[in-house]
Amino acid sequence: MKLSGSCHCGAVHFEVESKAPYPYMRCYCAICRKIGGSAGYAINLLGDAGSLKIQGAEAKSVYNAVIDGKESPAERHFCSRCGSHLWVWDPRWPALVHPHAGAIDSPLPTPPETVHIMLEFKPDWVNLPDGPGHVHFQGYPDLSIEDWHKSKGLYET
């Protein structure tokens, strides 16, 4: 599925192909919360980094978070004009790019469940949905984004 996205001010537009386009996983880690999640979390998708096409790249900046005192190699791309967070790319997995669901302009499919991760970092003010259709993890989940899509029969071939 082709995903089209942009920043709020329109300076940066991008397209990327995704075989795993369901926005099912909410991350509550401090990095995701603070850089892109006003609801207390951020939602990353999975895309093919080789298919990423960018218009307005000159308006884009990169942030490398510091984790446990060390700079992360993961590049968090955002618009330097309006601050919109666009995607994460990590050289440890160079074939993948993780666009933020909030930056996607294309209609996204509704996931059959919501997976809440990194709950050890969730702030107290965030109400965590519970019950059927909600799965919780204190840290990282057992399945990758690709594996979750495959386990639900949602991975596009």
C-alpha positions as CSV (number, residue, x, y, z in Angstrom):
1,M,0.0,0.0,0.0
2,K,1.4,3.4,-0.9
3,L,1.3,5.8,2.1
4,S,1.4,9.5,1.5
5,G,2.2,11.9,4.3
6,S,3.2,15.5,5.0
7,C,4.0,17.9,7.8
8,H,1.4,20.4,9.1
9,C,2.8,23.4,7.2
10,G,3.1,21.5,3.9
11,A,6.9,22.1,3.5
12,V,7.6,18.3,3.5
13,H,5.7,15.7,1.6
14,F,6.6,12.0,1.4
15,E,5.5,8.7,0.0
16,V,6.5,5.2,1.1
17,E,5.3,1.7,0.3
18,S,4.1,-0.4,3.2
19,K,3.1,-4.1,3.5
20,A,2.1,-3.5,7.2
21,P,0.0,-0.3,7.2
22,Y,-2.3,-0.9,10.2
23,P,-1.8,1.7,13.0
24,Y,-2.2,-0.8,15.8
25,M,0.7,-0.2,18.2
26,R,0.8,2.7,20.7
27,C,4.2,3.4,22.2
28,Y,4.3,5.2,25.6
29,C,8.1,5.5,25.9
30,A,9.4,8.9,27.0
31,I,10.9,9.6,23.5
32,C,7.6,8.8,21.6
33,R,5.5,10.7,24.2
34,K,7.6,13.8,24.2
35,I,8.4,14.2,20.5
36,G,5.2,13.1,18.9
37,G,2.4,12.0,21.2
38,S,0.1,14.5,22.7
39,A,-2.2,11.7,23.8
40,G,0.7,10.1,25.7
41,Y,1.9,7.9,22.9
42,A,3.0,7.7,19.3
43,I,2.0,5.3,16.6
44,N,4.7,4.1,14.1
45,L,4.0,2.2,10.9
46,L,6.3,0.1,8.8
47,G,7.6,1.1,5.4
48,D,10.1,0.0,2.8
49,A,13.0,2.6,3.2
50,G,14.0,2.0,-0.4
51,S,10.7,3.3,-1.6
52,L,10.7,6.6,0.4
53,K,10.3,9.6,-1.8
54,I,10.6,13.1,-0.3
55,Q,9.6,16.5,-1.5
56,G,10.9,19.4,0.5
57,A,13.7,17.6,2.1
58,E,15.5,20.9,2.7
59,A,12.9,21.7,5.3
60,K,13.5,18.5,7.2
61,S,15.7,18.0,10.3
62,V,16.8,15.0,12.2
63,Y,16.9,14.4,16.0
64,N,18.8,11.5,17.6
65,A,17.5,10.9,21.1
66,V,19.8,10.2,24.0
67,I,19.1,6.9,25.7
68,D,20.9,5.9,28.9
69,G,23.5,8.6,28.3
70,K,24.2,7.5,24.7
71,E,23.0,9.0,21.4
72,S,20.7,6.6,19.6
73,P,21.6,6.0,16.0
74,A,17.8,6.1,15.2
75,E,17.1,9.2,13.2
76,R,13.8,10.9,14.0
77,H,12.9,13.1,11.0
78,F,10.7,16.1,11.5
79,C,9.8,19.4,9.7
80,S,12.2,22.1,10.9
81,R,9.5,24.8,10.1
82,C,6.4,23.5,11.9
83,G,7.9,20.7,14.1
84,S,5.7,17.9,12.7
85,H,7.3,14.5,13.3
86,L,7.4,12.5,10.1
87,W,9.3,9.2,10.4
88,V,12.0,7.2,12.2
89,W,14.9,5.5,10.3
90,D,17.5,3.4,12.0
91,P,20.8,2.4,10.3
92,R,20.7,-0.9,12.3
93,W,17.7,-1.8,10.1
94,P,18.4,0.1,6.9
95,A,15.7,-1.5,4.8
96,L,12.9,-0.2,7.1
97,V,11.4,3.2,7.8
98,H,8.7,3.9,10.4
99,P,6.4,6.8,9.4
100,H,4.3,8.3,12.2
101,A,0.7,7.5,11.6
102,G,-0.2,11.1,12.5
103,A,1.8,12.3,9.5
104,I,0.0,10.0,7.0
105,D,-2.6,11.7,4.8
106,S,-3.7,8.5,3.1
107,P,-6.7,6.6,4.7
108,L,-5.3,3.9,7.0
109,P,-7.1,0.6,7.7
110,T,-8.7,0.1,11.1
111,P,-6.7,-2.4,13.2
112,P,-8.5,-5.4,14.8
113,E,-6.7,-4.7,18.1
114,T,-4.6,-2.1,19.8
115,V,-1.2,-3.1,21.3
116,H,0.0,-0.7,24.1
117,I,3.7,-0.9,24.6
118,M,6.4,0.6,26.9
119,L,3.8,1.0,29.7
120,E,6.5,1.3,32.3
121,F,6.9,4.9,31.0
122,K,3.2,5.8,30.7
123,P,2.3,8.9,32.7
124,D,-0.4,8.6,35.3
125,W,-2.7,11.1,33.6
126,V,-3.1,8.8,30.6
127,N,-6.1,6.6,30.8
128,L,-5.2,3.2,29.3
129,P,-8.0,1.4,27.5
130,D,-8.5,-2.1,28.7
131,G,-10.7,-5.1,27.8
132,P,-11.2,-6.9,24.5
133,G,-9.2,-5.5,21.7
134,H,-6.4,-4.1,23.9
135,V,-3.1,-5.9,24.6
136,H,-0.6,-4.5,27.1
137,F,3.2,-4.8,27.4
138,Q,5.4,-3.1,30.0
139,G,8.3,-3.1,27.5
140,Y,8.6,-4.2,23.9
141,P,6.0,-6.6,22.5
142,D,6.7,-10.2,21.6
143,L,5.9,-9.6,17.9
144,S,7.5,-7.0,15.5
145,I,5.3,-4.8,13.4
146,E,5.7,-7.2,10.4
147,D,5.1,-10.3,12.5
148,W,2.0,-8.8,14.1
149,H,0.6,-8.1,10.6
150,K,1.4,-11.6,9.5
151,S,-0.2,-13.2,12.6
152,K,-3.4,-11.4,11.8
153,G,-3.4,-12.2,8.1
154,L,-2.9,-8.5,7.3
155,Y,0.6,-8.5,5.8
156,E,0.3,-7.4,2.2
157,T,2.4,-9.5,-0.3
